[in-house]
Amino acid sequence: MEFSTGAIVFAFSLTLFAGLSTGIGGLLALFIRQKNTVALSVGLGLSAGVMIYVSFVEILPKSVDSFIGYGDHWAHLFGVLCLFLGIGFSALIDRFIPSDINPHELNEVREFAHIDVDHDHVVKARALKRTGVFTALALAIHNFPEGFATFTVALVDPTLAIPIVAAVAIHNIPEGVAVSLPIYHATGSRLKGFLYAFSSGIAEPLGALVGYLLLAPYLNDITLGIVFGIVGGIMIYISFDELLPAAREYGSGHSVIGGLIAGMGIMAFSLVLFDFM
């Protein structure tokens, strides 16, 4: 497939906007009090709700539709296989992430000097920061193919891409919150929380650029189906393995489920709204 320069610039601009929305989520940490662990729990649950909903309701069906040329049954099978491939890929990455990321920085007691320090608190803060760092890394990994997927959809069908980009941007905001809040609560630094969130979002336009340069000659429905399925699987794994357990640790069951339902509701009504546009 060949595309004009204008189409490529437009597609990349949409992807850049979607990626930078993660930074917007990171900025929200500036307005949340550090000891407000209920807000932390709700924010993590909200992010998980958005990711779970959009993965099953929006991304997986797009993967299946991309394989429709093989027939309904095979298309469904291929989409589901790609979804679980994404889950397996995330589990593999999780397995090889060190148990303590940046151990020297995590062990600095002065990072916790602004509050009462005891052994239990340091252990919890260390675990919370590890969750935030791993979430940032995992989101960067999933933002990379997601950026390519968004970019390619914008190239193939700009009209379809606009609501998809808006949906991605909406779910990137709570993703940014999910990254920035754990880092902020663990270190007391709003700037660190924002920078981690912003950096994970930059992977989206980077994925668009690298993916296009490497895969443009092979761009077709099958490529899109594989990318969509894997992205959905990565998002589901992050939600169940990282975000929901962390949300439960720092809040009550009600705050977690409230955030989860709110995240699903935000994504559901945003998609319904775009259907009327």
Steps between C-alpha positions, in 0.01 A plus 500: 500500500618852420386811690543871446720711726192684627332173600810383683537830689131497594517141626816571700344814653200301622729237650713766668187653653390162633842432650533840665166443674692271734689809611169672572420216737841550657417865564189402694729374775587864570148555632468190717614519862786262569335323794170461315537126449131467415559717193798280415287187527216647294745625237660159462161329487372753245798437276446125521132543416580703190760251380289190562192647333674636192698175458196273492243732343705698251846358433427125490208543253726708275756222506234242412363719219847523348504120455146481360632392160565156651137461607322585824622203705864526397495878539376463857765237573785710358387810689483310830839339437657842443333626819656220705828550317500853639423368849783246471740768374418719800548208739839433343605862541373489861712193570822670390440834676732513804323477836645835600533757221767765566581354843732781607231760448236286669713458810557871554338573838506873433232451233261424784619778732184703445293243694547265796738225395491147630593168350148410388452834330831477314413150381157617381643808330762288327235260374279788389779663305584167340136474394513850350828437317386164367168650393691774315721242329208274416293790368793617290525150357130482421491863380762411242282260295189700592663805342567301185143370500354850543731638235416233245126537555536875447682434175248248373180675618543852648127528576504183708827602665366816667261327745758226558769757580258679732425173677871420529568850632223463760636170626857635490406768755421257784798292387712808566335532840573133569869562431542838668307439822702199622827679420377817671375319811823299528748785449307817585608649166227628270760560228617138505142379473434724201825409322436126534149543358617729220781262403266202477273701269783600266533132408174534304620741226837324509324170429316665212824626348705182544211273407428689181864506392540127561159359413354735238582256215307226684202709616171314453195377692693211653768734640232718654319199646815372666591842639150567639478156662841524668430853626172385656676212675772727640242742639302219664812357664604839639153553643471169684861447598606851601226762523223317684726340766664838564160669517382249761815548706446874536123515532191305590311255286239770439752754375651246261167387355382861484804601299471188283135568414567870446780416255276261309221758498725776368620283214154356427326838477786653302470223240121536491541875455733452206246263340258794479758731344 
